[in-house]
Amino acid sequence: MNCQMDPALAQMLREIIRQLDELDKRLNRTNLRITQIEHYILYLQEQDILPR
C-alpha cells in the first residue's frame, strides 16, 4: 500500500514536532533550575540559615 501524506499536513506535523521539542528543552531547563534551588535550600538548612 502506497499512500502520500498531504504536504500541508506534513508541514503541520513538522511544526508540532518542532514545538514539542522546544517545550521539552524548556522543561529540562526548568527542572534543572528546580533541582539547583532544592540543593541550595538543603545547603541553607544544613548551615542553620533556614529552618528545617
Distance bins in CASP14 RR format, pairs under 12 A and 6 or more apart:
PFRMAT RR
TARGET T0000
AUTHOR 0000-0000-0000
RMODE 2
METHOD distances of the structure
MODEL  1
3 9 0 0 0 0 0 1 0 0 0 0 0
4 10 0 0 0 0 1 0 0 0 0 0 0
5 11 0 0 0 0 1 0 0 0 0 0 0
5 12 0 0 0 0 0 1 0 0 0 0 0
5 13 0 0 0 0 1 0 0 0 0 0 0
5 14 0 0 0 0 0 1 0 0 0 0 0
6 12 0 0 0 0 1 0 0 0 0 0 0
6 13 0 0 0 0 0 1 0 0 0 0 0
7 13 0 0 0 0 0 1 0 0 0 0 0
7 14 0 0 0 0 0 1 0 0 0 0 0
8 14 0 0 0 0 0 1 0 0 0 0 0
8 15 0 0 0 0 0 1 0 0 0 0 0
9 15 0 0 0 0 0 1 0 0 0 0 0
9 16 0 0 0 0 0 1 0 0 0 0 0
10 16 0 0 0 0 0 1 0 0 0 0 0
10 17 0 0 0 0 0 1 0 0 0 0 0
11 17 0 0 0 0 0 1 0 0 0 0 0
11 18 0 0 0 0 0 1 0 0 0 0 0
12 18 0 0 0 0 0 1 0 0 0 0 0
12 19 0 0 0 0 0 1 0 0 0 0 0
13 19 0 0 0 0 0 1 0 0 0 0 0
13 20 0 0 0 0 0 1 0 0 0 0 0
14 20 0 0 0 0 0 1 0 0 0 0 0
14 21 0 0 0 0 0 1 0 0 0 0 0
15 21 0 0 0 0 0 1 0 0 0 0 0
15 22 0 0 0 0 0 1 0 0 0 0 0
16 22 0 0 0 0 0 1 0 0 0 0 0
16 23 0 0 0 0 0 1 0 0 0 0 0
17 23 0 0 0 0 0 1 0 0 0 0 0
17 24 0 0 0 0 0 1 0 0 0 0 0
18 24 0 0 0 0 0 1 0 0 0 0 0
18 25 0 0 0 0 0 1 0 0 0 0 0
19 25 0 0 0 0 0 1 0 0 0 0 0
19 26 0 0 0 0 0 1 0 0 0 0 0
20 26 0 0 0 0 0 1 0 0 0 0 0
20 27 0 0 0 0 0 1 0 0 0 0 0
21 27 0 0 0 0 0 1 0 0 0 0 0
21 28 0 0 0 0 0 1 0 0 0 0 0
22 28 0 0 0 0 0 1 0 0 0 0 0
22 29 0 0 0 0 0 1 0 0 0 0 0
23 29 0 0 0 0 0 1 0 0 0 0 0
23 30 0 0 0 0 0 1 0 0 0 0 0
24 30 0 0 0 0 0 1 0 0 0 0 0
24 31 0 0 0 0 0 1 0 0 0 0 0
25 31 0 0 0 0 0 1 0 0 0 0 0
25 32 0 0 0 0 0 1 0 0 0 0 0
26 32 0 0 0 0 0 1 0 0 0 0 0
26 33 0 0 0 0 0 1 0 0 0 0 0
27 33 0 0 0 0 0 1 0 0 0 0 0
27 34 0 0 0 0 0 1 0 0 0 0 0
28 34 0 0 0 0 0 1 0 0 0 0 0
28 35 0 0 0 0 0 1 0 0 0 0 0
29 35 0 0 0 0 0 1 0 0 0 0 0
29 36 0 0 0 0 0 1 0 0 0 0 0
30 36 0 0 0 0 0 1 0 0 0 0 0
30 37 0 0 0 0 0 1 0 0 0 0 0
31 37 0 0 0 0 0 1 0 0 0 0 0
31 38 0 0 0 0 0 1 0 0 0 0 0
32 38 0 0 0 0 0 1 0 0 0 0 0
32 39 0 0 0 0 0 1 0 0 0 0 0
33 39 0 0 0 0 0 1 0 0 0 0 0
33 40 0 0 0 0 0 1 0 0 0 0 0
34 40 0 0 0 0 0 1 0 0 0 0 0
34 41 0 0 0 0 0 1 0 0 0 0 0
35 41 0 0 0 0 0 1 0 0 0 0 0
35 42 0 0 0 0 0 1 0 0 0 0 0
36 42 0 0 0 0 0 1 0 0 0 0 0
36 43 0 0 0 0 0 1 0 0 0 0 0
37 43 0 0 0 0 0 1 0 0 0 0 0
37 44 0 0 0 0 0 1 0 0 0 0 0
38 44 0 0 0 0 0 1 0 0 0 0 0
38 45 0 0 0 0 0 1 0 0 0 0 0
39 45 0 0 0 0 0 1 0 0 0 0 0
39 46 0 0 0 0 0 1 0 0 0 0 0
40 46 0 0 0 0 0 1 0 0 0 0 0
40 47 0 0 0 0 0 1 0 0 0 0 0
40 49 0 0 0 0 0 1 0 0 0 0 0
40 50 0 0 0 0 1 0 0 0 0 0 0
41 47 0 0 0 0 0 1 0 0 0 0 0
41 49 0 0 0 0 1 0 0 0 0 0 0
41 50 1 0 0 1 0 0 0 0 0 0 0
41 51 0 0 0 0 0 1 0 0 0 0 0
41 52 0 0 0 0 1 0 0 0 0 0 0
42 49 0 0 0 0 0 1 0 0 0 0 0
42 50 0 0 0 0 1 0 0 0 0 0 0
42 52 0 0 0 0 1 0 0 0 0 0 0
43 49 0 0 0 0 1 0 0 0 0 0 0
43 50 0 0 0 0 1 0 0 0 0 0 0
44 50 1 0 1 0 0 0 0 0 0 0 0
44 51 0 0 0 0 1 0 0 0 0 0 0
44 52 0 0 0 0 1 0 0 0 0 0 0
45 51 1 0 0 1 0 0 0 0 0 0 0
45 52 1 0 1 0 0 0 0 0 0 0 0
46 52 0 0 0 0 1 0 0 0 0 0 0
END
